[in-house]
Amino acid sequence: MGLTTILRGFKVPIAVLDRFLASNAVDTTGGCPPFLTPDLDSNGIPLDPHSAFLRAKLAAAGDNNSLARIFIPNRRGQDSCTHAYVAHAYVMVFAQRKITLAADLPDRAPPGFAELRREILGFAEEGEEALLRVDGMQGEEGEEPASLLYVVITEERAFPFARPFVPESVLTCEKCGAVFEAWVNLHYHCSEAHNLEMRGYTSPFPDNF
């Protein structure tokens, strides 16, 4: 299932990004969204090795609160995407959400982020000029190229939300007190163990999600 991601950052050819990652002994993406690990960041959100590397690099440049993350668009059955996005701020939307641009997606890039963009694009090779000229690689006059605003359909193998995203109390059976890790498991239990119709339960997800 894809989510819509609204992000601030920059666009980069995947081939160039992977070359940069490989030069720093980090696994390349191969055009696939990074796998999340059990490690959590300071906000309780799962990390992936690529984000951990970028954040450590940006911390050395003075950004100790980096939210940097790589996003790769989901083309829904089409050929592989040629470009990825490196974000310094992002909001993921499942259905609907109110966004305050100044707070959620500030237009000023944090320390070291513009330099990171230049370093990554420095791995472009001869013959890749066309990839560097596609729409969205450069901003309009007056825009900061490292902090452009994008809307991307993303496909994550696991969604980078704070855990637990749904409070444990919501995933507890009201009949017997059993606790479940997933909403669908609670639904199945209520139907099978207590003969309760699943449609009688409303989703625990907040409306602003």
GIWO-V538756 format. One record per pair of residues at least 12 apart in sequence whose C-alpha atoms are under 10 Angstrom apart, sorted by sequence separation. I is the first residue (numbers start at 0). J is the second residue. If there is no record, write none. Layout:
<<I/J> <I/J>>
This chain:
<<16/28> <17/29> <34/46> <35/47> <36/48> <39/51> <53/65> <54/66> <55/67> <70/82> <71/83> <72/84> <135/147> <167/179> <170/182> <177/189> <185/197> <186/198> <14/27> <16/29> <17/30> <33/46> <34/47> <35/48> <38/51> <53/66> <54/67> <70/83> <71/84> <90/103> <135/148> <167/180> <169/182> <170/183> <172/185> <186/199> <13/27> <14/28> <16/30> <33/47> <34/48> <35/49> <40/54> <51/65> <53/67> <54/68> <69/83> <70/84> <71/85> <88/102> <89/103> <90/104> <135/149> <166/180> <167/181> <170/184> <171/185> <172/186> <175/189> <183/197> <186/200> <13/28> <14/29> <32/47> <33/48> <34/49> <35/50> <50/65> <51/66> <52/67> <53/68> <69/84> <70/85> <88/103> <89/104> <165/180> <170/185> <174/189> <185/200> <13/29> <14/30> <33/49> <50/66> <51/67> <52/68> <53/69> <68/84> <69/85> <70/86> <88/104> <89/105> <165/181> <169/185> <170/186> <172/188> <173/189> <13/30> <33/50> <50/67> <51/68> <68/85> <69/86> <87/104> <88/105> <163/180> <165/182> <172/189> <175/192> <12/30> <13/31> <49/67> <50/68> <67/85> <68/86> <69/87> <86/104> <87/105> <88/106> <174/192> <175/193> <49/68> <50/69> <67/86> <68/87> <70/89> <87/106> <174/193> <46/66> <48/68> <49/69> <66/86> <67/87> <68/88> <87/107> <88/108> <182/202> <28/49> <47/68> <65/86> <66/87> <67/88> <68/89> <87/108> <88/109> <172/193> <182/203> <26/48> <27/49> <42/64> <44/66> <46/68> <47/69> <65/87> <66/88> <67/89> <86/108> <87/109> <182/204> <25/48> <26/49> <41/64> <65/88> <66/89> <25/49> <40/64> <41/65> <42/66> <40/65> <41/66> <87/112> <40/66> <86/112> <25/52> <85/112> <117/144> <24/52> <116/144> <117/145> <20/49> <23/52> <116/145> <85/115> <113/143> <115/145> <116/146> <85/116> <113/144> <114/145> <20/52> <53/85> <113/145> <20/53> <54/87> <112/145> <113/146> <169/202> <170/203> <112/146> <169/203> <33/68> <50/85> <107/142> <108/143> <169/204> <33/69> <50/86> <106/142> <107/143> <108/144> <109/145> <32/69> <33/70> <106/143> <108/145> <109/146> <166/203> <32/70> <33/71> <107/145> <108/146> <165/203> <166/204> <31/70> <32/71> <106/145> <107/146> <108/147> <164/203> <165/204> <30/70> <31/71> <32/72> <106/146> <107/147> <164/204> <165/205> <28/69> <30/71> <31/72> <32/73> <105/146> <106/147> <30/72> <31/73> <67/109> <104/146> <105/147> <106/148> <28/71> <66/109> <104/147> <105/148> <65/109> <104/148> <64/109> <65/110> <67/112> <63/109> <62/109> <63/110> <65/112> <31/79> <61/109> <62/110> <82/130> <100/148> <30/79> <31/80> <60/109> <61/110> <62/111> <81/130> <82/131> <29/79> <30/80> <60/110> <61/111> <62/112> <30/81> <32/83> <59/110> <60/111> <61/112> <82/133> <30/82> <31/83> <57/109> <58/110> <59/111> <60/112> <84/136> <16/69> <30/83> <57/110> <58/111> <57/111> <60/114> <82/136> <28/83> <56/111> <57/112> <60/115> <56/112> <57/114> <13/71> <57/115> <87/145> <88/146> <8/67> <10/69> <53/112> <56/115> <86/145> <87/146> <89/148> <91/150> <7/67> <8/68> <9/69> <10/70> <85/145> <86/146> <88/148> <89/149> <90/150> <91/151> <92/152> <8/69> <10/71> <85/146> <86/147> <89/150> <91/152> <6/68> <53/115> <86/148> <91/153> <86/149> <6/70> <84/149> <4/70> <15/81> <16/82> <13/80> <14/81> <15/82> <16/83> <84/151> <91/158> <4/72> <12/80> <13/81> <14/82> <15/83> <16/84> <83/151> <91/159> <3/72> <12/81> <13/82> <14/83> <16/85> <91/160> <2/72> <3/73> <11/81> <12/82> <13/83> <1/72> <2/73> <11/82> <12/83> <13/84> <1/73> <10/82> <11/83> <12/84> <0/73> <1/74> <10/83> <11/84> <1/75> <9/83> <10/84> <11/85> <0/75> <9/84> <10/85> <8/84> <9/85> <10/86> <7/84> <8/85> <9/86> <74/151> <75/152> <6/84> <7/85> <8/86> <9/87> <72/150> <73/151> <74/152> <75/153> <6/85> <7/86> <8/87> <72/151> <73/152> <74/153> <75/154> <6/86> <7/87> <8/88> <71/151> <72/152> <73/153> <74/154> <5/86> <6/87> <7/88> <8/89> <70/151> <71/152> <72/153> <73/154> <6/88> <7/89> <70/152> <71/153> <72/154> <73/155> <5/88> <6/89> <7/90> <70/153> <71/154> <72/155> <5/89> <6/90> <70/154> <71/155> <4/89> <5/90> <6/91> <70/155> <4/90> <5/91> <3/90> <4/91> <5/92> <3/91> <4/92> <2/91> <3/92> <4/93> <2/92> <3/93> <1/92> <2/93> <3/94> <68/159> <1/93> <2/94> <3/95> <0/93> <5/98> <7/100> <7/103> <8/104> <6/103> <7/104> <5/103> <6/104> <7/105> <8/106> <5/104> <6/105> <7/106> <8/107> <19/118> <20/119> <7/107> <8/108> <16/116> <19/119> <22/122> <7/108> <18/119> <19/120> <16/118> <17/119> <18/120> <19/121> <20/122> <9/112> <16/119> <18/121> <19/122> <8/112> <9/113> <15/119> <16/120> <18/122> <19/123> <8/113> <11/116> <15/120> <16/121> <17/122> <18/123> <10/116> <15/121> <16/122> <18/124> <9/116> <12/119> <15/122> <16/123> <8/116> <11/119> <12/120> <14/122> <15/123> <11/120> <14/123> <15/124> <96/205> <98/207> <10/120> <14/124> <95/205> <96/206> <97/207> <12/123> <93/204> <95/206> <96/207> <97/208> <11/123> <15/127> <45/157> <47/159> <94/206> <95/207> <96/208> <14/127> <45/158> <46/159> <93/206> <94/207> <95/208> <44/158> <45/159> <46/160> <93/207> <94/208> <12/127> <15/130> <44/159> <45/160> <92/207> <93/208> <14/130> <15/131> <43/159> <44/160> <45/161> <92/208> <13/130> <43/160> <44/161> <45/162> <91/208> <12/130> <42/160> <43/161> <44/162> <90/208> <11/130> <12/131> <42/161> <43/162> <44/163> <11/131> <35/155> <39/159> <42/162> <43/163> <44/164> <10/131> <12/133> <32/153> <34/155> <35/156> <36/157> <39/160> <40/161> <43/164> <11/133> <32/154> <33/155> <34/156> <35/157> <39/161> <10/133> <31/154> <32/155> <33/156> <34/157> <35/158> <36/159> <39/162> <10/134> <11/135> <12/136> <31/155> <32/156> <33/157> <34/158> <35/159> <10/135> <11/136> <31/156> <32/157> <9/135> <10/136> <9/136> <10/137> <9/137> <9/138> <9/143> <10/144> <8/143> <9/144> <10/145> <8/144> <9/145> <10/146> <8/145> <9/146> <10/147> <7/145> <8/146> <9/147> <7/146> <8/147> <9/148> <10/149> <6/146> <7/147> <8/148> <9/149> <6/147> <7/148> <8/149> <6/148> <7/149> <5/148> <6/149> <7/150> <5/149> <6/150> <4/149> <5/150> <6/151> <4/150> <5/151> <3/150> <4/151> <5/152> <3/151> <4/152> <5/153> <2/151> <3/152> <4/153> <1/151> <2/152> <3/153> <4/154> <1/152> <2/153> <3/154> <1/153> <2/154> <0/153> <1/154> <2/155> <0/154> <1/155> <0/155> <1/156> <0/156> <2/158> <1/158> <0/158>>
